[in-house]
């Protein structure tokens, strides 16, 4: 018996050994007995053998178990395994018409030339594809679960870090408050001590002066009485009285001792700058907390064709060779310019640029408004919406209108850019020495973007992290990351 057809048809005129009648739709089994097709399909012939997927010959009852089962497993409820036209059980599947076939349908003329096989053989490729897909889905599910597990772990780490930062902030401010509180109590104690010394010396001074006033008052009264005496009585003691009542210079005691005056002046010198120091500290803290010093990257869509960006978009260099880059309304044509990828419309922002100038080269660092001209002739000035500093070996200037020439001791190796959008301030400074280079004062509208330009081969700019540098009073705060360091600032406010 072949794997695709277990039964063979025979010619007409023969007798069926099962029903003793003429053969109708004769078929030959694997045991080579020939009989009617309907005799094979009678339930009495199939009965118990159906459950074991085995066909029995009507004559010899020989069991035939092919290499692959002839009768497939049911694909659904019992009613779905019977042919609607003949009422017979379905054993075959036509791959051409994608139809289920009973024995009669299988031998019918409409499926003779089609590719027909047993259900279990036909379903096997589909089952294999489903199993393959199931295996793939299980693998994808496992990978997704693995990714989910890894991401959950990352989130837990981040949440733990946030919780740790919360405790760090609380400890820093509590420690600072304690330190300031101690300094406040110490200063108040000093002032109370001075107050007590002043009262004490005041009482001593008043006592001494009062005693002198009393003494002088007694002499005045005595002299008044002497003046009322007769001439004889007054002249008797004229020499004694004259020496007794001669005017004596009164040496007034110090109302406040020189030592106390020194202490008062000393505490005055300490407390006089205190409000300004507290104001600067408060402003520095606000600046530190509200300033975005996140990383700035370069936008390749804006880069001139003569600029080459690094893969991480943190560096740009000049090249004489014009690159074949796609046209874009955002791209600068004419000047070798590139903008930062992120624009700002509020807040404070900081970034830092490392400068490398080739022979005869120059670079420009600053900010520009989003609507800055990008095609044709473009000027570097505040009128064009550009607030920058141009650095070269020969000359340096700010892009004011007209330009402002800058006198620098040396070309900065690193340039810091500070943008305060609401205040309308753009400050450029030497990040190494923390000395200002130039400050623009303006009023912004719309987004502004970090602006970079590079001329001549050998010139390049590299974006660096902005941590660790601030101008003026901000620098101390920026470097104070630990609570102990932050508390040290309190000792600067009220020195001993």
Helices and strands as residue ranges (DSSP letters): E 8-9, E 27-28, E 34-35, H 37-41, H 43-46, G 47-50, E 55-56, E 63-64, G 78-81, E 90-94, E 99-102, H 103-107, G 109-111, E 116-118, H 119-227, H 231-236, H 238-244, H 258-272, H 274-290, E 291-292, E 307-309, E 315-318, E 337-344, E 348-356, E 362-369, G 382-384, E 386-392, E 396-398, E 404-406, E 414-420, E 425-430, E 435-441, E 448-455, E 460-464, H 474-478, H 483-493
